Amino acid sequence: MSVPAESDTGPAPEGAAALEPITADSPLTPVDQFFYALSSAADHGLLWLALGSLRAARTGEPAIALKLAALLSAESLFTNGLLKLAFRRVRPQEHFTHDAPLPYGMRRPVTSSFPSGHAVTAFMAASLLAKGTRLGPGYFGLAALVAYSRVHVHMHHAADVVGGTGLGLGLGWVARRFVSLQA
């Protein structure tokens, strides 16, 4: 990912994980490019809303996109409003190394680190979109990539993503009992 950098006080101590900050101008590996772009695309659930809109357009049922948007909005209020206020976990140190613009227009969240809102949204959306379709494994695979991307880009600790994954699966299970995205 990033290469060790020297600090203002000299070389990083042996074994220290001093990372050069990644900015919009940093040369990125193809793997970094993929995960920064994916993480950015999933901001505010936009990736999942786009997938729901594609399904709505394909089936001729606009209610699919509207239901998904309403459910993801409620999830976001719960996760980013109540839960993050309750936990107040500090984000990884790399999050605070600089304030330069990040690649792909990715934003620096100001909310608590736990749980990962990207992971919650991804797994809730995957649970809803996967029901009744052979594309189910693809939705869950994409959700896993989005969740991992948050650790890769240093916006979350791994535990934030694990907690968000569990919460997203639980919320998706509950939502599927009451709302169907089937045409």
C-alpha positions, 0 to 999 in steps of 0.5 A: 500500500504505502511505503514507510516514510521518514518523520520530521525527527529522522527515520522511523524507528525499526518496526514502526509502521510510519506510512506516507499519507495518501493524497489525491496526488499520490501514485497509487497501485492498481489495488489501491486505485480499486479500493479507493474508488470502490470506497468512494462510490459506496459513500452515502449508499450511492453504489447500492442505490444505483444497483437498486435503480438498475433493478427497478429500471430492468423490471419496470417497477420504480417502487423497488428503488424507492423502497431500497432508498427508504430502508437505507435512509432509515439504516443510515439514521440509526447507524450514523445517528444513534450507534456512532454517538453511543460508541464514539470510537476514534478512527485509525491514526492514518485518518489524521495524518494530513488534511489533503484531498483524498483520491477519487473525491473520497471524504474524511468522515467526522463520525465515530469509527464504530460501526462501519456505516459502509459495511452496515449499508453494504450488507443490508443492501446485499441482503435485500437485493439478493433475495430471489435472484441468482445474483445473490452471491455477487451482491454479497461479494461486492458487499465484502469488497466495500467493507474491506475497502474501509480498512484498506483506505484506513478509515476503519479498524477491522473490528468496525467492519466486522461489527458493521457486517453483523449489524447490516446482515441483521438489519437486512434479515429484519427488513426482508421479513417486512419489505420485498424488492421483488417485481 
